[in-house]
Amino acid sequence: MAASRGSVARCAALVRSSVRAFVRGIPSVVRQVVGAPDYERYLEHHARSHAGAAPLGRRAFYAEFVSRRFGPGPTRCC
C-alpha cells in the first residue's frame, strides 16, 4: 500500500511539473502568434549562434523590433 502511495505522489508531482512547464510556455506561444518579439527566445538563439558577442539588452531588443516593424517606409502592402 505504501508503494502505491509513493507512485501516486510521483505521478502527481510529474503532472504538476508538466502543467507548470505548459503554463510557462503560453506567453511565448502568444507572442509568436501575434508577431511580437520574444526576448528569452532571442537570448537562447544568441547564445547558440553568436557566442562571442554580447546580446542586446531587453530595452534595446524591443526598440530594434519597433524600429524594424514601424520604421520609415510603408508598413502595409496597399
MOGI-V383330 format. One record per run of one state. SS is the DSSP state (H for helix, E for strand, L for the rest). FROM is the first residue (numbers start at 0). LEN is the number of residues. If there is no record, write none. Layout:
BEGIN
SS/FROM/LEN ; SS/FROM/LEN
END
This chain:
BEGIN
L/0/1 ; H/1/33 ; L/34/4 ; H/38/11 ; L/49/8 ; H/57/13 ; L/70/8
END
